[in-house]
Amino acid sequence: MISQFMKFKIKISESTTFDDIRTELENLKSANINEIPLNHLLKITEFLGAKRITATGSSVRFQHEILKNYPPYKGFFQVHKIHKGGDLDLIRKNDFKTYVYPVLMLIIELLEKK
């Protein structure tokens, strides 16, 4: 089971660009899988400046200052995680496409305008 997640490796460095992250998000959105490793997503959100904050239950919640003036978000976004044992937490691809992908693309767009 874990082998299907091995293709999700992103190396963030000083040379990583918003285009690199945008491409990775597009690849995740179109990947032929049902779940995405949460750790992979955490690397991307950290690069974009989103801070993981305390959430209840199985939610993973993030805060980003650039979203404060956007009513649907009011500075926050979240997604439901699935715990598969050990340190393997996943998010459903449908949840990624519906809740995470649009807000991360918006963050990139807003950061590029700065």
N, C-alpha and C positions, 0 to 999 in steps of 0.2 A: 504493500500500500504506500509506504513512504517513498518508494522509487518514482512514483508519478510526480512527486513534488520536487525532485532533484533538479528539474529544468528551471525552477524558480530561484535563480541566483542573480542578484543584482549587486554590482560593486559600485558603491558610492565613493567618489574621490573628489579632489579639488577640480578635476576636469569634467565632472558630471554636469550636464546642462539640463535645462527645462525640456529641451527636445528629447533628450535621452529618457527622461521620466515620462514624458508624454507618450513616447513610443512603447515603453514598458507597460503603461496603463492600457494602451490600445491592444497590446499583445495579451494582457490578462483578460481583457474584455472579450477577445475573440478566441481565446484558448478553448480547446475541446475537453473541458474538465467540469466537474460539479463544485469543487471546493478550491479555495486558495489559502496557502499558508499565511497565518496572521503575521508571523515574523517578517515575511516578505513585504507585506503592506506597511508594517511599522517602520521599516527602513525608508520607504518612500515618503511616508507622512513626516518623519523626522527631517528628511532632506528639505521638505517644503516648509518646515517651520511649525508644523502642528504639534502641540504638546498633548500627550496622553494624560487624561485626568481620571480621577476616581469615578467609577460607574457602579451601578448595582447589578446584581445577578450576572447574567451572561453577556451584558453589553460591554463594548469597548468604546469609550467616549474620548473625543478629541476637542481641543480648543485651538482656534487660530484667530489672532487679532484682526486679520484682514477681512474676516467674515462678519465682524460686529455690525456692520451697516447693511447686512443682507437679511431681510425679515425671515425667510425660511430657516435660516441657520442661527442668527443672533450670536455668532461667534463659535457655535458648537456643531459637531456632527457625530454620529455614532453608528455602530453596526453590531449585530448579534454575532457572538462567536460560538463555535462548537468545539468542545474539548474532546480530543480523541485519545487521551492518555499520555502520560509522560509530559513532555513539554510541547506536544503537538496541538496547537490551537488552530482552527481553520475558520474561514468565513465562506458562506455559500456564494457561488459565483453570481447567482441572481441578486443576492443582497449587495454584492460589490457593484454590479451594474446599475442597480436602482438607487443605492444610497451613498456609495463611496466614490465611484467613478465620476459622477457629475460634479461633486463638490471639489474633488482634487483637480479636475480640469479647470474649474472656476478659480481655484487658488492659483494655479499656474498662470492663467490669463491675467489675474489681478497683480500678481508679483511681476510679471513682464511689463506691465504698465507703469510700475513704480519708477 
